[in-house]
Amino acid sequence: MRNFRELKVWEKSHQITLAVYRATAHYPKDELYGLTSQTRRASTSIPANIAEGCARATDADFARFMQNAISSASELEYHLLLSHDLGYLSPEVYAPLDEQVVEIKKMLTAFIQRLRANR
């Protein structure tokens, strides 16, 4: 069993989750059960899938959870774009979050490739 806390990609995804919670705290109250909830859920799903995958016995199972994490990262990427386009996120807040999500997706992709190469 792997320790998810030792993975750099988990740490980065945890940090973006914290940043997303801070950024969405300023969303309109009528978005609490809409975009705020969806954005937060997508962000928490990334490190949660990584952590869950670490408990799996095989690299194939682990890779599947890492793929789920990429899917959640793509969903987060869209929610952030929508939030920016709706004016909920300023360009100064949006740009670094978007860059971080793209970096996490690249890291996850490389991680999955390594796991699949070990088969």
C-alpha positions as CSV (number, residue, x, y, z in Angstrom):
1,M,0.0,0.0,0.0
2,R,1.3,3.4,-1.0
3,N,1.2,6.5,1.2
4,F,-0.7,9.1,-0.8
5,R,0.8,11.9,1.3
6,E,4.2,11.2,-0.2
7,L,3.0,11.8,-3.7
8,K,3.8,15.3,-5.1
9,V,0.7,15.1,-7.3
10,W,-1.5,14.5,-4.3
11,E,0.1,17.4,-2.5
12,K,-0.5,19.7,-5.4
13,S,-4.1,18.6,-5.8
14,H,-4.7,19.1,-2.0
15,Q,-3.3,22.6,-2.3
16,I,-5.6,23.5,-5.2
17,T,-8.5,22.1,-3.3
18,L,-7.7,24.5,-0.4
19,A,-7.4,27.4,-2.9
20,V,-10.7,26.5,-4.6
21,Y,-12.5,26.5,-1.2
22,R,-11.0,30.0,-0.5
23,A,-12.0,31.3,-4.0
24,T,-15.5,29.9,-3.9
25,A,-16.2,31.4,-0.5
26,H,-16.9,34.6,-2.4
27,Y,-19.4,33.2,-4.9
28,P,-23.0,34.5,-4.8
29,K,-25.1,32.8,-2.1
30,D,-27.6,31.6,-4.7
31,E,-24.7,29.5,-6.2
32,L,-24.1,27.6,-2.9
33,Y,-25.9,24.5,-4.1
34,G,-25.0,25.0,-7.7
35,L,-21.6,26.1,-9.0
36,T,-20.0,26.5,-5.6
37,S,-20.9,22.9,-4.6
38,Q,-19.9,21.5,-8.1
39,T,-16.6,23.3,-8.1
40,R,-15.7,22.2,-4.6
41,R,-16.8,18.6,-5.3
42,A,-14.7,18.4,-8.4
43,S,-11.6,19.8,-6.6
44,T,-11.9,17.4,-3.6
45,S,-12.4,14.4,-5.9
46,I,-8.9,14.8,-7.4
47,P,-6.9,14.1,-4.2
48,A,-9.6,11.8,-2.9
49,N,-9.2,9.5,-5.9
50,I,-5.4,9.6,-5.6
51,A,-5.7,8.6,-2.0
52,E,-8.2,5.8,-2.7
53,G,-6.0,4.6,-5.6
54,C,-3.0,4.3,-3.3
55,A,-4.9,1.7,-1.2
56,R,-5.4,-0.6,-4.3
57,A,-3.4,-3.7,-4.6
58,T,-2.4,-3.5,-8.3
59,D,-1.0,-0.8,-10.6
60,A,-3.9,-1.4,-12.9
61,D,-6.4,-0.5,-10.2
62,F,-4.3,2.4,-9.1
63,A,-4.2,3.7,-12.7
64,R,-8.0,3.5,-12.9
65,F,-8.3,5.8,-9.9
66,M,-5.7,8.2,-11.3
67,Q,-7.7,8.3,-14.5
68,N,-10.8,9.3,-12.3
69,A,-8.6,12.0,-10.8
70,I,-7.9,13.4,-14.3
71,S,-11.6,13.3,-15.1
72,S,-12.3,15.4,-12.0
73,A,-9.5,17.8,-12.8
74,S,-11.0,18.3,-16.3
75,E,-14.4,19.0,-14.6
76,L,-12.7,21.4,-12.2
77,E,-11.0,23.1,-15.2
78,Y,-14.4,23.8,-16.8
79,H,-16.0,24.9,-13.6
80,L,-13.2,27.4,-13.1
81,L,-13.6,28.7,-16.6
82,L,-17.3,29.1,-16.2
83,S,-16.8,30.9,-12.9
84,H,-14.4,33.3,-14.6
85,D,-16.7,33.9,-17.5
86,L,-19.6,34.6,-15.1
87,G,-17.4,37.1,-13.3
88,Y,-17.2,35.1,-10.1
89,L,-13.4,34.8,-10.4
90,S,-11.1,37.6,-11.3
91,P,-8.4,37.0,-13.9
92,E,-5.9,37.3,-11.1
93,V,-7.5,34.4,-9.2
94,Y,-8.5,32.4,-12.2
95,A,-5.2,32.2,-14.1
96,P,-3.1,30.6,-11.4
97,L,-5.9,28.1,-10.5
98,D,-6.2,27.2,-14.2
99,E,-2.4,26.7,-14.5
100,Q,-2.3,24.5,-11.4
101,V,-5.1,22.3,-12.8
102,V,-3.3,21.9,-16.1
103,E,-0.1,21.0,-14.3
104,I,-1.9,18.4,-12.2
105,K,-3.5,16.8,-15.3
106,K,0.0,16.6,-16.8
107,M,1.4,15.0,-13.7
108,L,-1.4,12.5,-13.5
109,T,-1.0,11.6,-17.2
110,A,2.7,10.9,-16.7
111,F,2.0,8.9,-13.5
112,I,-0.6,6.7,-15.4
113,Q,1.9,6.1,-18.2
114,R,4.5,4.9,-15.6
115,L,2.0,2.7,-14.0
116,R,1.0,1.1,-17.3
117,A,4.6,0.7,-18.3
118,N,5.1,-1.5,-15.2
119,R,2.5,-4.1,-16.4
